Amino acid sequence: MSQDNMVKLECTECKRVNHYSKKNKKIHKSRLELNKLCNWCGHHILHKETK
């Protein structure tokens, strides 16, 4: 996977980076938001893209 397309997803509750995903930055200009399982909280929580 190319590093240019990789984005970090941070948990909105505990503020830890748990997941990585890829996106096409030319098509999707806004930040990515996904419901993912947080390994630290143990719940499905909204994860937002970080810089």
N, CA and C atoms as an extended XYZ file, in Angstrom:
153
Properties=species:S:1:pos:R:3:atomname:S:1:resname:S:1:resid:I:1 pbc="F F F"
N         0.833       -1.176        0.000 N   MET     1
C         0.000        0.000        0.000 CA  MET     1
C         0.884        1.247        0.000 C   MET     1
N         0.510        2.199       -0.785 N   SER     2
C         1.256        3.440       -0.872 CA  SER     2
C         1.033        4.299        0.372 C   SER     2
N         2.082        4.937        0.851 N   GLN     3
C         1.968        5.793        2.032 CA  GLN     3
C         1.192        7.073        1.739 C   GLN     3
N         1.076        7.458        0.477 N   ASP     4
C         0.346        8.674        0.120 CA  ASP     4
C        -1.148        8.534        0.400 C   ASP     4
N        -1.679        7.328        0.276 N   ASN     5
C        -3.111        7.106        0.449 CA  ASN     5
C        -3.483        6.714        1.867 C   ASN     5
N        -2.520        6.471        2.737 N   MET     6
C        -2.798        6.012        4.094 CA  MET     6
C        -3.245        7.167        4.984 C   MET     6
N        -4.256        6.911        5.802 N   VAL     7
C        -4.720        7.880        6.792 CA  VAL     7
C        -4.837        7.176        8.137 C   VAL     7
N        -4.575        7.917        9.222 N   LYS     8
C        -4.695        7.385       10.568 CA  LYS     8
C        -6.087        7.693       11.090 C   LYS     8
N        -6.701        6.725       11.777 N   LEU     9
C        -8.013        6.917       12.382 CA  LEU     9
C        -7.861        6.911       13.894 C   LEU     9
N        -8.343        7.992       14.528 N   GLU    10
C        -8.204        8.172       15.965 CA  GLU    10
C        -9.566        8.033       16.634 C   GLU    10
N        -9.606        7.325       17.758 N   CYS    11
C       -10.835        7.159       18.535 CA  CYS    11
C       -11.249        8.507       19.123 C   CYS    11
N       -12.541        8.830       19.035 N   THR    12
C       -13.010       10.111       19.557 CA  THR    12
C       -13.156       10.080       21.074 C   THR    12
N       -13.184        8.890       21.672 N   GLU    13
C       -13.360        8.801       23.116 CA  GLU    13
C       -12.022        8.777       23.853 C   GLU    13
N       -11.129        7.866       23.488 N   CYS    14
C        -9.861        7.747       24.219 CA  CYS    14
C        -8.694        8.441       23.512 C   CYS    14
N        -8.907        8.963       22.302 N   LYS    15
C        -7.920        9.744       21.541 CA  LYS    15
C        -6.668        8.944       21.168 C   LYS    15
N        -6.817        7.629       20.956 N   ARG    16
C        -5.678        6.803       20.544 CA  ARG    16
C        -5.840        6.415       19.084 C   ARG    16
N        -4.719        6.316       18.388 N   VAL    17
C        -4.725        5.902       16.986 CA  VAL    17
C        -4.774        4.380       16.958 C   VAL    17
N        -5.904        3.825       16.513 N   ASN    18
C        -6.120        2.384       16.529 CA  ASN    18
C        -6.084        1.753       15.151 C   ASN    18
N        -6.503        2.486       14.126 N   HIS    19
C        -6.690        1.900       12.804 CA  HIS    19
C        -6.045        2.779       11.745 C   HIS    19
N        -5.720        2.141       10.618 N   TYR    20
C        -5.224        2.826        9.444 CA  TYR    20
C        -6.123        2.445        8.281 C   TYR    20
N        -6.342        3.376        7.375 N   SER    21
C        -7.176        3.119        6.221 CA  SER    21
C        -6.582        3.853        5.033 C   SER    21
N        -7.129        3.613        3.867 N   LYS    22
C        -6.661        4.337        2.689 CA  LYS    22
C        -7.835        5.059        2.056 C   LYS    22
N        -7.548        6.189        1.432 N   LYS    23
C        -8.586        6.926        0.720 CA  LYS    23
C        -7.950        7.665       -0.447 C   LYS    23
N        -8.768        7.959       -1.446 N   ASN    24
C        -8.334        8.729       -2.590 CA  ASN    24
C        -8.498       10.207       -2.239 C   ASN    24
N        -7.393       10.898       -2.021 N   LYS    25
C        -7.442       12.281       -1.553 CA  LYS    25
C        -7.851       13.259       -2.645 C   LYS    25
N        -7.795       12.843       -3.910 N   LYS    26
C        -8.233       13.708       -5.002 CA  LYS    26
C        -9.759       13.764       -5.080 C   LYS    26
N       -10.412       12.675       -4.740 N   ILE    27
C       -11.874       12.613       -4.813 CA  ILE    27
C       -12.510       13.073       -3.512 C   ILE    27
N       -12.004       12.579       -2.363 N   HIS    28
C       -12.577       12.873       -1.057 CA  HIS    28
C       -11.727       13.921       -0.341 C   HIS    28
N       -12.194       15.152       -0.339 N   LYS    29
C       -11.443       16.250        0.281 CA  LYS    29
C       -11.676       16.328        1.786 C   LYS    29
N       -12.876       15.931        2.254 N   SER    30
C       -13.185       16.039        3.676 CA  SER    30
C       -12.539       14.888        4.447 C   SER    30
N       -12.534       15.033        5.767 N   ARG    31
C       -11.930       14.015        6.621 CA  ARG    31
C       -12.833       12.793        6.736 C   ARG    31
N       -12.214       11.643        6.836 N   LEU    32
C       -12.919       10.377        6.906 CA  LEU    32
C       -13.402       10.117        8.332 C   LEU    32
N       -14.646        9.643        8.469 N   GLU    33
C       -15.212        9.285        9.775 CA  GLU    33
C       -15.873        7.925        9.642 C   GLU    33
N       -15.426        6.953       10.463 N   LEU    34
C       -15.954        5.597       10.412 CA  LEU    34
C       -16.223        5.084       11.816 C   LEU    34
N       -17.240        4.237       11.960 N   ASN    35
C       -17.471        3.542       13.216 CA  ASN    35
C       -16.625        2.275       13.214 C   ASN    35
N       -15.660        2.205       14.123 N   LYS    36
C       -14.748        1.068       14.209 CA  LYS    36
C       -14.709        0.577       15.650 C   LYS    36
N       -14.250       -0.655       15.831 N   LEU    37
C       -14.072       -1.215       17.159 CA  LEU    37
C       -12.777       -0.679       17.744 C   LEU    37
N       -12.876       -0.006       18.886 N   CYS    38
C       -11.696        0.512       19.569 CA  CYS    38
C       -11.118       -0.612       20.427 C   CYS    38
N        -9.835       -0.902       20.263 N   ASN    39
C        -9.179       -1.966       21.015 CA  ASN    39
C        -9.049       -1.616       22.490 C   ASN    39
N        -8.977       -0.344       22.810 N   TRP    40
C        -8.777        0.098       24.187 CA  TRP    40
C       -10.105        0.258       24.919 C   TRP    40
N       -11.126        0.821       24.259 N   CYS    41
C       -12.428        1.040       24.889 CA  CYS    41
C       -13.279       -0.232       24.878 C   CYS    41
N       -13.127       -1.046       23.835 N   GLY    42
C       -13.908       -2.264       23.710 CA  GLY    42
C       -15.297       -2.062       23.140 C   GLY    42
N       -15.554       -0.915       22.506 N   HIS    43
C       -16.860       -0.599       21.935 CA  HIS    43
C       -16.678       -0.122       20.501 C   HIS    43
N       -17.769       -0.152       19.742 N   HIS    44
C       -17.775        0.459       18.412 CA  HIS    44
C       -18.001        1.953       18.609 C   HIS    44
N       -17.010        2.735       18.243 N   ILE    45
C       -17.025        4.180       18.465 CA  ILE    45
C       -16.591        4.880       17.187 C   ILE    45
N       -17.029        6.102       17.019 N   LEU    46
C       -16.654        6.900       15.850 CA  LEU    46
C       -15.153        7.178       15.872 C   LEU    46
N       -14.490        6.896       14.763 N   HIS    47
C       -13.076        7.185       14.586 CA  HIS    47
C       -12.948        8.238       13.489 C   HIS    47
N       -12.133        9.255       13.746 N   LYS    48
C       -11.947       10.334       12.776 CA  LYS    48
C       -10.527       10.341       12.263 C   LYS    48
N       -10.379       10.829       11.051 N   GLU    49
C        -9.066       10.923       10.420 CA  GLU    49
C        -8.225       12.013       11.073 C   GLU    49
N        -6.949       11.717       11.314 N   THR    50
C        -6.022       12.697       11.882 CA  THR    50
C        -5.094       13.190       10.799 C   THR    50
N        -4.294       14.185       11.125 N   LYS    51
C        -3.317       14.710       10.164 CA  LYS    51
C        -2.115       13.822       10.089 C   LYS    51
